[in-house]
């Protein structure tokens, strides 16, 4: 599960970044880039907190 960050200026104040169990943080555009780079489709759950990559 993830929660995308949207605004660089708000990143340091974002509550999610202070949660010690998270190792990395992705912007939605980064996720789209990864999908395009590796020829994958993106599937989200209803809350858009789970990202699944599917090979095209």
C-alpha distances in whole Angstrom, upper triangle without the diagonal:
4,7,10,13,16,19,21,23,20,18,20,20,17,15,12,14,16,13,15,12,10,12,12,11,11,13,13,17,16,13,16,18,17,17,21,22,21,22,18,17,14,13,10,10,12,10,9,5,5,7,10,13,16,19,22
4,6,9,13,16,17,19,17,15,17,17,13,13,9,11,14,12,14,11,9,11,9,8,8,10,10,14,13,11,14,17,15,16,19,20,20,21,18,17,14,13,11,11,13,10,8,5,6,8,11,14,17,20,23
4,7,10,13,14,16,14,12,15,14,11,11,8,10,13,12,14,13,10,12,11,8,8,9,9,13,13,12,15,17,16,17,20,22,22,23,20,19,15,15,12,12,13,10,8,6,8,10,14,16,20,23,25
4,6,10,11,14,12,10,14,14,11,12,9,11,14,14,16,15,12,13,10,7,6,5,6,9,10,9,12,14,14,15,18,19,20,21,19,18,14,15,12,13,14,11,9,8,10,10,14,16,19,22,24
4,6,8,10,8,7,11,11,8,11,9,9,13,14,16,16,13,14,11,7,7,5,8,10,11,11,14,15,16,18,20,21,22,23,21,20,17,18,16,17,17,14,12,11,14,14,18,19,22,25,26
4,7,9,8,8,12,12,10,13,12,13,16,17,20,20,17,17,14,11,9,6,8,9,11,12,14,15,17,18,20,21,23,24,22,21,18,19,17,18,18,16,13,14,16,16,19,20,24,26,27
4,6,5,6,10,11,10,13,13,13,16,18,20,21,18,19,16,12,11,9,11,12,13,15,16,17,19,21,22,23,25,27,25,24,22,23,21,22,22,19,17,17,20,20,23,24,27,29,30
4,5,5,8,10,10,14,13,12,15,18,20,21,18,17,15,12,11,10,12,13,13,16,18,18,19,22,23,23,26,27,26,26,23,25,23,25,25,22,20,19,21,21,24,25,28,30,31
4,6,7,8,10,13,14,13,15,18,21,22,19,20,17,15,15,13,16,16,17,20,21,21,23,26,26,27,29,31,30,29,27,28,26,27,27,24,22,21,24,24,28,28,32,34,35
4,6,5,6,10,11,10,13,15,18,20,17,18,16,13,14,13,15,17,17,19,21,22,23,25,27,28,30,31,29,29,26,26,24,25,25,21,20,19,22,22,26,27,31,33,34
4,5,5,9,9,7,10,13,15,17,14,15,12,10,11,11,14,15,15,17,20,20,21,23,25,25,27,29,27,27,24,25,23,24,24,21,19,17,20,20,24,25,29,31,33
4,6,8,10,7,9,12,14,16,14,15,14,12,14,14,18,19,19,20,23,23,24,27,28,28,30,32,31,30,27,28,26,27,27,23,22,20,23,23,27,28,32,34,36
4,6,9,8,9,12,15,17,15,17,16,14,16,16,18,20,20,22,24,25,26,28,30,31,32,34,32,31,28,28,26,26,26,22,21,20,23,24,27,29,33,35,37
4,5,6,8,10,13,15,13,15,14,11,13,13,16,18,18,19,22,23,24,25,28,28,30,31,29,28,25,25,22,22,22,18,18,16,19,20,24,26,30,32,34
4,6,6,7,11,12,11,14,14,12,15,15,18,21,20,21,24,25,25,27,29,30,31,33,30,29,26,25,22,22,22,18,18,16,18,20,24,26,30,33,35
4,5,5,9,10,8,11,11,9,12,13,15,18,18,18,21,22,22,24,26,27,28,29,27,26,23,22,19,19,20,16,15,13,15,17,21,23,26,29,32
4,6,8,9,7,9,9,8,11,13,16,18,17,18,21,22,21,24,26,26,27,29,27,27,24,24,21,22,23,19,18,15,17,18,22,23,27,30,32
4,6,9,8,11,11,11,15,17,19,22,21,21,25,25,25,27,30,30,30,33,30,30,27,27,24,24,25,21,21,18,20,21,25,26,30,33,35
4,6,6,9,11,11,15,17,19,22,21,21,24,25,24,26,29,29,30,32,29,29,25,25,22,22,23,20,19,16,18,19,22,25,28,31,34
4,6,8,11,12,16,19,21,24,22,22,25,26,25,27,30,29,29,32,30,30,27,26,24,24,25,22,21,18,19,21,23,25,29,31,34
4,7,10,11,15,18,20,23,21,20,24,25,23,25,28,28,27,29,27,27,24,24,22,21,23,20,19,16,16,18,20,22,26,28,31
4,6,8,11,14,17,19,17,16,20,21,19,21,24,24,24,26,24,24,21,21,19,20,21,18,17,14,14,15,18,20,23,26,29
4,7,10,14,16,18,16,16,19,19,18,20,23,22,22,25,23,24,21,22,20,21,23,21,19,16,16,16,18,19,23,25,28
4,7,10,13,15,12,12,16,16,14,17,20,19,20,22,20,21,19,20,18,20,22,19,17,14,14,14,16,17,21,23,25
4,7,10,12,10,10,14,14,14,16,19,18,19,21,20,20,17,18,16,18,20,17,14,12,13,13,16,17,20,22,25
4,6,8,6,7,10,11,11,13,15,15,17,18,17,17,14,16,14,16,18,16,13,11,12,11,14,14,18,20,22
4,5,5,7,9,10,11,13,15,15,17,19,17,16,14,16,14,17,18,16,12,12,13,12,15,15,19,21,22
4,5,5,6,9,10,11,13,14,16,16,15,13,11,12,11,14,15,14,10,11,12,10,13,13,16,18,19
4,5,5,6,9,10,10,12,14,15,14,14,12,14,14,17,19,17,14,15,15,13,15,14,17,18,19
4,5,5,6,9,10,10,12,14,13,13,12,15,15,18,20,18,15,15,15,12,14,13,16,17,18
4,5,5,6,9,10,11,12,10,10,8,11,11,15,17,16,12,12,12,9,10,9,13,14,16
4,5,5,6,9,10,10,9,9,8,11,12,15,18,17,13,14,14,11,12,10,12,13,14
4,5,5,6,9,10,10,11,11,14,15,19,21,21,17,17,17,13,14,12,14,14,15
4,5,5,6,8,8,10,10,13,15,18,21,20,17,17,15,12,12,9,12,12,13
4,6,5,6,4,6,7,10,13,16,19,19,16,16,14,11,10,7,9,9,10
4,6,5,6,8,10,13,16,19,22,22,19,19,18,14,14,11,11,11,10
4,6,8,11,12,16,18,22,25,25,21,21,20,16,15,12,13,11,12
4,6,9,11,15,17,21,24,24,21,21,19,15,13,10,10,8,9
4,7,10,13,17,20,23,24,20,21,19,15,13,9,9,7,6
4,7,10,13,16,19,20,17,18,15,12,9,6,5,5,5
4,7,10,13,16,18,14,16,14,10,8,6,5,6,6
4,7,10,13,14,11,12,10,7,6,5,6,9,10
4,7,10,11,9,10,8,6,5,6,7,11,12
4,7,8,5,7,6,5,6,9,11,15,16
4,6,5,7,6,7,8,12,13,17,19
4,5,8,9,10,12,15,17,21,22
4,5,8,10,13,16,18,22,23
4,6,7,10,13,16,19,20
4,7,10,13,16,20,22
4,7,10,13,17,19
4,7,10,13,15
4,6,10,12
4,7,9
4,6
4
